[in-house]
Amino acid sequence: MSGDYHRGTAGIGAVLFSMATNRAFDPAGMREADFYLGQTNGQHIWLFYKPDLEWLKCPEAALTLTRAKAISETAPEERHLVFAPARFVSQKMLTEQKIQVEFVPLPDALYRIDRS
């Protein structure tokens, strides 16, 4: 992945990570290929994001039951917070299946396109 892509994703990730955890973001813990930002105090933070408006609107960008299960399996006893553009699974279903994954919608500002 290009350096610009990494810097942009890390920048957005840093803001969201800090908002969610009240902790500083450490980019060394980030795994872009997995959409993983890092963890702190038993909580793992994930960001389904690419700087591509079409990708953000496609089903691949959404949190699904399959993805939630895979995320949960990385650390089953800990909590996972997933920032994503959409979800195709209810929080009720995740809770009923004892999957400790919580969905948080991406801020609308990430969808704006600079037309200047």
N, C-alpha and C positions, 0 to 999 in steps of 0.2 A: 504494500500500500504506500501511496506517496506520502512524503513528509507533510504536505499541506493537509491531507486528509487526516493524518494522525494528530496534528496540532489542533485542527478544528474539532475533532471528536473529543480529544483530551480536554479542550477548553470547555466545551459543553458539559462533558462528563464531570469536570471539576466542580462546576457550579451546582449541578444536580446532586452530586455526591455530598457536597458540603451542606446543601439545603436539607437533604434527607437525614444526615447523620450528625450535623454540627461538628464535623471533624474535617481536617485538611485532606485533600485528595492526594494520593501518591501515585503518579502515573506509572511507576515501576510495577505495580500490581495489576495493571490493565492488560486484558487479553482481547484485542480488537476482534479477532476472528470468532470469538465466542460471545461478543458483546458484553464482556465482563469488565466492570470498572474496578472492583476491589471489595474489601471487607473491613469492618471494624466492629468490635464488641459483639461478635456472633451474628452480625447482619451483613449479608452480601448484596451488593448493588450491581444491577445490570442495566444496560442502555441499548435498546434496539434502535439504532440510528445510523443513517448514511446521509451525507449531504446531497441528496437526490430526491426531489419532490415526488417523482414517479415511484421510486422505491418506497418512500414513506407511505404512499397510498395503496401499495400492493399487499396482498395477504401475507406475503413472506415477512413483512415487518410487524405483524401482530403476534401477541401472546396467545398461544393455543394450549390446549390441555397437554398435548405431546411435548411441547417446549417446556411447559411448567414442570412436568414430571422430570424431564432431563435436567433442568436447573436444580430442582429439589434434590435429585440424586447426587449432585456434586457435594452437598453438605446437608444430609437429611434432617439433622437435629437442629439446624439453624434457620433463621428467617432470611428470606430473599425478597428484595424489593426490585421490581422490574419497571423501568420507564420504557414505554412503547407508544406508538401512534394509535394502536387499537388493541382490542382483545376479542378473542372468539371463545372465551370460556368465562363463566361467571365466578365471582369470588365465592359464592355459596358452594358451587361444585368443588372448587379447590379446597375449601374448608372441610366439606363432607368427606373428601378423599384424603384428608390429612396431609395435604401438600402445602407446605409453608411458603407459599409464593403470593405476593401481593402486587397487584397492577397499579401503576400510577401513569396517567396520561401525560404525554409530552406537552410542554407548554406550546400554546398556539404560535408564539413568536418564531419557533423553529421552522414553521411552514411558510413564512414570508419570503418572497423573492425580491431581491433588490433589482428594480427596473430602471435605475438611473443611468 
